[in-house]
Amino acid sequence: MMIIMERPCSVQGSVTITNHLTQKVLIVHCRSKDNDLGAHAVDVGATIHWSFGPNLFGGTLFWCKLAVQDRRISFVAYEQGVENRGIWFVHDDGVYGTHTKVFLKAAWTRP
């Protein structure tokens, strides 16, 4: 018996986070099990974006911590196998995503 393994799919995952806060710089720090993307300051109206090849065996997961002044949000920005677009919009009341409709993913908290 011959087993033929096909080449893995070249489809990439991606995450986009856009700052729609009212006149506030957003600090974004995202990471996966294998990659720490570091902290980035994202100006109002600006976007941070990255793409990556999902794990061949599944399990790719990116989570992000957002900070503005004394408020914080932690959320899963991408999870392989979970239907989401990885597109996030940060507003004064929280982080919103889109799928079939806009939804509030996470609300701000104070430490």
QUIZI-V736644 format. One record per residue. OMEGA is omega in degrees with one decimal (999 if undefined). Layout:
# QUIZI-V736644
omega->OMEGA
omega->OMEGA
This chain:
# QUIZI-V736644
omega->179.0
omega->177.2
omega->179.1
omega->177.0
omega->177.1
omega->177.0
omega->-179.5
omega->179.4
omega->-178.7
omega->179.3
omega->179.8
omega->170.2
omega->177.0
omega->176.3
omega->176.4
omega->177.3
omega->-178.5
omega->-179.3
omega->174.7
omega->177.9
omega->177.2
omega->174.1
omega->179.2
omega->174.0
omega->-178.8
omega->173.9
omega->-177.6
omega->176.3
omega->-177.3
omega->179.4
omega->170.2
omega->177.5
omega->-174.1
omega->-173.4
omega->172.3
omega->-175.7
omega->179.0
omega->-179.9
omega->-179.8
omega->174.2
omega->-177.6
omega->-179.4
omega->176.6
omega->-179.9
omega->-178.9
omega->-176.7
omega->168.7
omega->-175.0
omega->170.9
omega->176.9
omega->-171.4
omega->174.2
omega->177.9
omega->179.3
omega->-179.7
omega->-177.5
omega->179.7
omega->173.9
omega->177.6
omega->-176.9
omega->172.7
omega->174.3
omega->-175.4
omega->171.2
omega->178.8
omega->178.4
omega->171.6
omega->-175.6
omega->-176.7
omega->-179.5
omega->-177.4
omega->171.5
omega->169.8
omega->179.8
omega->175.0
omega->-177.1
omega->178.7
omega->174.2
omega->-178.4
omega->178.9
omega->176.5
omega->-175.3
omega->170.4
omega->-176.4
omega->-178.8
omega->-179.9
omega->-173.2
omega->179.5
omega->-176.9
omega->179.8
omega->-177.6
omega->-179.9
omega->177.9
omega->-179.4
omega->179.2
omega->174.9
omega->176.8
omega->170.7
omega->171.5
omega->174.4
omega->179.2
omega->179.1
omega->176.3
omega->-178.9
omega->-176.9
omega->177.6
omega->179.8
omega->172.8
omega->175.0
omega->-178.5
omega->999
